[in-house]
Amino acid sequence: MSTFLGELIQTGVYKRSQGRVTRQVTFAAAAITLVLGVWRLSVALKLSSSLAGVYYGVPGLLLLAGLWIAYRVVNVPAFADFLIAVEAEMNKVSWPSRSELIRASMVVLITIFALAVVLAVFDMFWRVLFTDVLRIF
C-alpha cells in the first residue's frame, strides 16, 4: 500500500514514449467518469445547500484530486506495463475494411431480425394455444 501512495506523490511519467495512446484513452475515460460524478454531486449539493462554496468548492476539490489520482494511476509501473502490452496487442490486430465491416454488420442485423420474427411467431403460437385452444389464461 505504501508503494501505491508513493506513486501518487511522484510527478514523473513511467516509460514516457510507450503505450501513450492507451494511457491517454484510459485517463480520458476515468476523467469523463469523474467529471460526470462530480457534476452530479454539485447538482445534489446545490439542491441541499445554500452556500456557493459548498456546491462549487467540494466538487472542485474532489475533481482536482480525482484527476491527479487518475493521472498517476495510469503511470503506476504495473498498470502502465499492462496498458503498454494492450497497445502492443492492439497494433497486431488486423482490422476489417469498410466493405467487410458493412457486410458483417448486415449479417448480424439480418440474423437478429430473423430471430426476432421467429420468436414473435413462437410467442403468437403459444399465446393462441394457451388462450384460445386450452383456455388456460
N, C-alpha and C positions, 0 to 999 in steps of 0.2 A: 504494500500500500504506500509506503514511503517513497518508493521509486516512482509511482504514478504521480504523487504530489510533487515530487521533484521535477518531473517532466512538465507539469503545469506552470512552473515558475520560469523555466528556460524560455529563451526567445529565439533560439536557432532553429533552422529547418533541417530535418533529418533527410539525407540523400536528396538534396535540393532538385536535381535535374531528373530524377527517376519518378515515375508514377504521377507526374504533375497533373494530368487531366483527371485521373481518377480521384486524386485527393481534392482537387478543386470542386468536382461534382459532389463528392461526399460532404465537403464543407458546406457547399451551397444548399444541399438537401437539409442538412442539420440547421443551417441558418434560417431557411424558409420555415421549417417547422417551429423553430424558436420564435421567430418574428410573429407567426400566427398565434402561438400560445401567449406571448407577451401582449399582443394586441387584444386578445380575448380577456386577459387578466385586466388590462386597463379599462376595458368596457365594463367589466364586472365591478371594478373598484369605483369607476365613475358613477355607477348607479347607487353604490352603497356609501360613498364618502363625498363630502363637500369640499375637501381640501385638495387643491390642484396639485400640491406637492406629492400627495399620496398616489393619485392615479396617473401621474406622469413620472414621478421620481422612482417609485418602487419598480415599476416595469422597466424603466430606463436602466436602472442598475442591474436588474436581472438580465436584460438584453446584453449589456456590455459584458457581464460576467459569463453569460452563456456563449457569446460569440468567441470570447477568449478561450474558453474551455473547448469549444468545437474546433477552433484553430489548432490548439495544442494537441487534441486527441488524434487528429489526422497526422501528426508528426511524432507520436509515440512510436518508438522503433518497431515493436512487434506489429502494431496495426498498420504502420506505414509500409513495412515489408509485405504484409498481406495485400495492401492496395497496389503496391508495385507489381506483385505477382498477378493480381487480377488484370491490371492493364496489359501486362505482357501476354496473358492468355487471350484477352480480347483482341489484341493485334494479330493473333493467329487465326481468328475466326474468318471463314470465307462468307461474306455477306451476299445475299441474293441480289440479282439485278432487279431493276424496276419491273420489268415484264414478268420475271419469276415471282416476285412479290405479289403482283396483281393476280396472277394465275392461282397462286397458293391461297390468297385471301378469298378469291371467288370460290374455290373448292370448299373452304371452311364455311363460308356463308351459305352456299347451296346445301351443304350437309346439315348445317344447323336448321335451315328452313325445312328440309325434308324430314328431319327428326321431329320438328315441331308439328308438322302435318300428321305424321304417324301417331304421335302422342295425342293429338286432338281427336283423331279418328278412334283410337282406343278409348279415350275418355267418353266420347259420344256413345260408343258401343256399350260400355259398361253402365253408363247413365240410363240409356234406354232399357237395357236388360234389367237393371235393378228397380227402376221406377215404373216402367210400363208393363214389362212381362212378369216379373216376380212381385211387384208392388211392395218392395221392402222399404223404400224411402218415400 
